[in-house]
Amino acid sequence: HITPEKFYVEACDDGADDVLAIDRVSTEVTLTVKKDIPPSAVTRPVFGILGTIRLVAGTYLIVITKKKKVGEIFGHAIWKATDFDILSYKKTMLHLTDIQLQDNKVFLSMLNHVLSVDGFYFSTTYDLTHTLQRLANTSPEFQEMSLLER
């Protein structure tokens, strides 16, 4: 969900009430609940957050807008991110000079090129950041942690 003040990322899991709120001015990230999302917010589906990047015009949020299932590991779905949106934290570009606008456009083009290259994979239930060998050698406490905590 997008408002002029914040981005709200709502989990679609059954029973999930937590919402990630990202302040577009301070860039502060907090947890809130669904009822805090203003009804005026523009809503669109995303499948994940790739991250943030700071360019000439300011900070941008990179979200996954399309995905394709490419396989499974131990019953866990593995997805390939196939399309992205780059969302500006800034509401306007009026603070930029013509040269800065052109530079920002070039950097956005470069970023779009990198995102168009195959190779962005994710899973919402399996840890792709560690090898199977390393996962087998971790402590039971580590195994019980959520992916976010890891």
C-alpha positions as CSV (number, residue, x, y, z in Angstrom):
1,H,0.0,0.0,0.0
2,I,1.3,3.4,-0.9
3,T,0.5,6.8,0.7
4,P,2.3,10.1,0.3
5,E,3.8,9.5,3.7
6,K,4.5,5.8,3.9
7,F,4.9,2.5,2.2
8,Y,2.9,-0.3,3.9
9,V,3.9,-3.9,3.1
10,E,1.2,-6.3,4.3
11,A,1.8,-10.0,4.6
12,C,-0.7,-12.2,2.9
13,D,-0.2,-15.2,5.2
14,D,-3.4,-16.5,6.9
15,G,-3.8,-14.9,10.2
16,A,-1.0,-12.4,9.7
17,D,-1.8,-9.0,11.1
18,D,1.6,-7.4,11.1
19,V,2.4,-4.7,8.5
20,L,5.8,-3.3,7.7
21,A,5.6,0.5,7.6
22,I,8.4,2.5,5.8
23,D,8.4,6.2,6.4
24,R,9.1,7.9,3.0
25,V,10.7,11.0,4.7
26,S,12.7,9.6,7.6
27,T,13.2,6.1,6.0
28,E,12.3,4.6,9.4
29,V,11.0,1.0,9.3
30,T,8.5,-0.1,11.9
31,L,5.9,-2.8,12.5
32,T,2.3,-1.8,12.6
33,V,-1.1,-3.5,12.1
34,K,-3.5,-3.6,9.1
35,K,-6.0,-1.2,10.7
36,D,-3.3,1.5,10.5
37,I,-3.3,1.5,6.7
38,P,-5.2,4.5,5.5
39,P,-8.2,3.7,3.2
40,S,-6.8,6.2,0.7
41,A,-3.7,4.1,0.2
42,V,-3.0,2.9,-3.3
43,T,-2.9,-0.9,-3.2
44,R,-0.9,-3.2,-5.5
45,P,0.4,-6.7,-5.1
46,V,4.1,-7.3,-4.5
47,F,5.8,-10.6,-3.8
48,G,8.8,-9.3,-1.8
49,I,11.2,-6.5,-1.1
50,L,14.6,-6.8,-2.9
51,G,15.9,-3.8,-0.9
52,T,16.6,-0.1,-1.0
53,I,19.1,2.0,-3.0
54,R,20.1,5.6,-2.7
55,L,20.5,7.4,-6.0
56,V,20.9,11.1,-6.9
57,A,17.2,11.8,-6.3
58,G,17.1,10.0,-3.0
59,T,16.2,6.6,-1.7
60,Y,14.2,4.0,-3.8
61,L,12.4,0.9,-2.7
62,I,12.9,-2.1,-5.0
63,V,10.0,-4.6,-4.9
64,I,9.3,-7.8,-6.7
65,T,6.1,-7.5,-8.8
66,K,6.2,-10.9,-10.7
67,K,7.6,-14.3,-9.8
68,K,7.8,-17.7,-11.4
69,K,8.1,-21.0,-9.5
70,V,11.3,-22.7,-10.6
71,G,11.4,-25.7,-8.3
72,E,11.3,-27.1,-4.8
73,I,13.8,-28.0,-2.2
74,F,12.5,-30.5,0.5
75,G,8.9,-29.4,-0.3
76,H,9.8,-25.6,-0.1
77,A,8.9,-23.6,-3.2
78,I,11.7,-21.7,-4.9
79,W,10.8,-18.6,-6.9
80,K,12.5,-16.6,-9.5
81,A,11.8,-12.9,-9.4
82,T,11.0,-11.9,-12.9
83,D,9.8,-8.3,-12.7
84,F,10.5,-5.4,-10.3
85,D,9.3,-1.9,-9.5
86,I,11.6,0.9,-8.3
87,L,9.5,3.2,-6.0
88,S,10.9,6.6,-5.1
89,Y,10.6,7.7,-1.5
90,K,10.5,11.3,-2.8
91,K,7.1,12.6,-4.0
92,T,8.7,15.1,-6.4
93,M,11.9,15.7,-8.3
94,L,11.6,19.5,-8.2
95,H,14.6,19.6,-5.8
96,L,16.9,18.4,-8.6
97,T,18.8,20.3,-11.2
98,D,18.6,19.3,-14.9
99,I,22.0,17.6,-14.6
100,Q,20.9,15.7,-11.5
101,L,17.7,14.6,-13.2
102,Q,19.7,13.3,-16.1
103,D,22.2,11.5,-13.9
104,N,19.3,9.9,-11.9
105,K,17.7,8.8,-15.1
106,V,20.9,7.1,-16.2
107,F,21.3,5.4,-12.8
108,L,17.7,4.1,-12.9
109,S,18.3,2.8,-16.4
110,M,21.5,1.0,-15.2
111,L,19.5,-0.4,-12.2
112,N,16.7,-1.6,-14.5
113,H,19.3,-3.3,-16.7
114,V,20.8,-5.2,-13.7
115,L,17.3,-6.2,-12.6
116,S,16.5,-7.6,-16.0
117,V,19.4,-10.1,-15.8
118,D,18.4,-13.6,-14.7
119,G,19.5,-14.7,-11.3
120,F,17.2,-13.3,-8.5
121,Y,15.8,-16.2,-6.6
122,F,13.9,-16.4,-3.3
123,S,11.9,-18.6,-1.0
124,T,9.5,-17.5,1.8
125,T,10.0,-20.8,3.7
126,Y,13.5,-22.0,3.0
127,D,16.9,-20.5,3.7
128,L,18.6,-20.0,0.4
129,T,21.4,-18.0,1.9
130,H,23.2,-21.0,3.4
131,T,24.3,-24.2,1.8
132,L,22.6,-27.5,2.7
133,Q,26.0,-28.6,4.3
134,R,26.1,-25.5,6.4
135,L,22.5,-25.8,7.5
136,A,23.2,-29.4,8.5
137,N,26.0,-28.2,10.8
138,T,24.1,-25.4,12.5
139,S,22.7,-25.6,16.0
140,P,19.1,-26.6,16.8
141,E,18.6,-23.0,18.1
142,F,19.6,-21.7,14.7
143,Q,17.3,-24.2,12.9
144,E,14.3,-23.0,15.0
145,M,14.9,-19.3,14.2
146,S,12.6,-17.7,11.6
147,L,14.2,-16.7,8.3
148,L,13.9,-13.1,9.4
149,E,15.9,-13.8,12.6
150,R,18.6,-15.6,10.7
